[in-house]
Amino acid sequence: MYDVAVMVEPSEEMAKLDNTSVNFHIAFVNPDFTAYQILFRAFFCIGSLLILCLYCTKVLCRLPTKL
């Protein structure tokens, strides 16, 4: 667990602002879960690219029909 303390000194520039906020988010993600997500997304990305290639080949590389 981390404890972060930030001190912001008031100034003239900050007094002119209507809304001022500072947000910090610290998160920990299991490395095994991260690796799973990367592999999962890579698998579907490659699959999508293969389907795109098949579709483009089918649509763009048609043999001309007899007129």
Residue, then its C-alpha position, 0 to 999 in steps of 0.5 A: m500500500y502506498d501513502v501519497a501526500v501532495m501539498v498545493e500552495p494557493s496562488e493568484e493563478m489558482a484563485k482565478l480558476d473556477n474548478t480545480s482538482v488533483n486526482f491520483h490513482i495508484a493501482f496494482v495489477n497481477p502480472d499473470f493477469t496482464a500477460y493473459q490480457i496481452l495474449f488474449r488481445a493479440f489472439f483476437c487482433i491476429g484473428s481479425l486481421l486474417i479475416l480482413c485479409l480473407y475478405c479483401t482477397k475475396v472482394l478485390c481479387r475477383l475474376p472478371t465474369k463474362l459479359 
